[in-house]
Amino acid sequence: DMCQDVQQVFLATPHSKQLMMFSATLSKEIRPICKTFMQNPLEIYLDDEAKLTLHGLQQHFFKIDEAAKNRKLNNLLDTLEFNQVCIFVKSVLQAVHLDQLLHDCNFPSIAIHSGLGQEEQNNCYKQFKAFVKRILVATNIFGRGIDVEQVNIVVNYDTPGEADSYLH
């Protein structure tokens, strides 16, 4: 659990310290947890969340039955020209299954999710960032921290529950 990892790091550091957190998007559920690590926290917003938009990007929406998702994704990956692809799913189980399906279809994929240890997650991310794997299947929580220059296609396999998950 990432929260436990953060707590362990925090407890291992000196009591007297300055703590700063930066995030492009920070959910309402995570804010109170972050504040437990700080004394007299100050939040600074660079822009209004309501102004968040995706300028200069093409967006496509496909409304299809759950049973047709895998076939549609396979067709898209066969048809589209891509450098790297991030595919976001809602659960660890979904990430594992989709990664296996992509492997079975000979796509160079890798999955990152909370079922992996921290070292394994880091290794998977490094493989993706180094272009060893061109398709990353990740749960939404990992999507918030991913910033890879070569990614030119993002697929929300499962519709995110919050707008900031979609925008990020």
C-alpha positions in Angstrom: 0.0 0.0 0.0 1.5 3.3 -1.1 0.1 5.2 2.0 2.0 2.8 4.3 5.2 3.4 2.2 4.8 7.1 2.6 4.2 6.8 6.3 7.3 4.7 6.8 9.4 7.2 4.9 7.9 10.0 6.9 8.6 8.3 10.2 12.2 7.6 9.3 13.0 11.2 8.7 13.9 13.8 11.4 10.9 15.3 13.3 11.9 18.9 12.5 11.7 19.3 8.7 10.1 21.2 6.0 7.7 19.1 3.9 6.5 20.2 0.5 4.1 18.3 -1.8 3.4 19.1 -5.4 0.7 17.6 -7.6 -0.9 18.5 -10.9 -4.1 16.9 -9.5 -4.7 15.9 -5.9 -8.1 14.2 -5.2 -10.3 15.3 -2.4 -9.8 11.9 -0.7 -6.0 12.2 -0.6 -5.8 15.8 0.6 -6.7 15.0 4.3 -4.2 12.2 4.3 -1.5 14.5 3.0 -2.3 17.0 5.7 -1.8 14.5 8.5 2.0 14.7 7.6 2.1 18.5 7.9 1.9 21.2 10.5 -0.1 24.3 9.4 -0.2 23.3 5.7 -0.6 25.9 3.0 -2.2 25.0 -0.3 -1.5 27.1 -3.4 -3.5 26.7 -6.5 -2.0 27.9 -9.8 -5.3 27.8 -11.6 -8.9 27.0 -11.0 -9.7 23.3 -11.4 -12.8 24.2 -13.5 -10.5 25.6 -16.2 -8.8 22.2 -16.8 -9.1 21.3 -20.4 -7.3 19.2 -23.0 -6.1 21.7 -25.6 -4.6 20.4 -28.9 -5.6 16.8 -28.3 -7.9 14.6 -30.3 -10.4 12.7 -28.2 -12.5 9.8 -29.3 -15.2 8.0 -27.4 -16.5 4.5 -28.2 -19.6 3.3 -26.5 -19.5 -0.5 -26.7 -20.5 -3.5 -24.7 -18.1 -4.8 -22.1 -17.7 -8.0 -24.1 -16.5 -6.1 -27.2 -13.9 -4.0 -25.4 -11.0 -6.4 -25.9 -11.7 -6.9 -29.6 -12.0 -3.1 -30.1 -8.8 -2.4 -28.3 -7.0 -5.0 -30.3 -8.3 -3.5 -33.5 -7.2 0.0 -32.4 -3.7 -1.1 -31.5 -3.4 -3.0 -34.9 -4.7 0.1 -36.8 -3.2 3.1 -35.1 0.4 4.2 -35.4 1.8 4.8 -32.0 5.1 5.4 -30.2 3.8 4.3 -26.8 0.4 3.7 -25.3 -1.0 4.0 -21.7 -4.1 2.0 -21.0 -5.9 2.8 -17.7 -8.1 0.2 -16.0 -10.1 0.3 -12.8 -8.6 -2.7 -10.9 -5.5 -4.8 -10.4 -7.3 -7.9 -11.7 -8.3 -6.0 -14.9 -4.7 -4.8 -15.4 -3.3 -8.4 -15.1 -5.9 -9.8 -17.4 -5.5 -7.1 -20.0 -1.8 -7.3 -19.9 -2.0 -11.1 -20.5 -4.4 -10.6 -23.4 -2.1 -8.1 -25.0 0.9 -10.5 -24.6 -1.3 -13.3 -26.2 -1.8 -11.0 -29.1 2.0 -10.3 -29.4 1.8 -6.7 -28.2 4.8 -5.5 -26.2 3.0 -4.6 -23.0 3.7 -4.4 -19.3 1.4 -3.8 -16.3 1.8 -1.6 -13.2 -0.5 -2.0 -10.3 -0.6 -2.2 -6.5 -0.3 -6.0 -6.6 3.4 -5.5 -7.4 6.1 -4.6 -4.9 7.6 -1.1 -5.1 10.8 -2.4 -6.7 8.8 -4.4 -9.3 6.7 -1.3 -10.1 9.8 0.8 -10.5 11.3 -1.8 -12.8 8.2 -2.0 -15.0 8.1 1.8 -15.2 11.8 2.0 -16.2 11.2 -0.6 -19.0 8.3 1.4 -20.3 10.1 4.7 -20.1 13.2 3.2 -21.8 11.0 2.0 -24.7 11.6 -1.7 -23.9 7.8 -2.0 -23.6 5.6 0.2 -25.7 2.2 -0.5 -24.0 1.6 0.2 -20.3 -1.5 -1.1 -18.6 -2.0 0.7 -15.3 -4.6 1.2 -12.7 -5.8 4.8 -12.5 -3.8 5.5 -9.3 -0.6 5.0 -11.2 -1.7 7.1 -14.1 -1.4 10.3 -12.0 2.3 10.0 -11.8 3.1 8.8 -15.3 4.9 11.3 -17.5 6.5 9.7 -20.6 7.4 11.9 -23.5 6.9 9.2 -26.1 3.2 8.4 -25.2 1.0 9.5 -28.0 -2.1 7.4 -27.2 -3.9 7.1 -23.9 -6.8 4.7 -23.6 -9.3 4.9 -20.7 -10.3 1.2 -20.9 -12.6 1.8 -17.9 -14.2 5.2 -17.6 -12.6 7.1 -14.8 -14.9 8.1 -12.0 -13.5 11.6 -11.6 -12.7 14.3 -14.2 -9.2 15.0 -12.8 -8.3 11.3 -13.4 -9.4 11.7 -17.0 -7.6 15.0 -17.5 -4.3 13.8 -15.9 
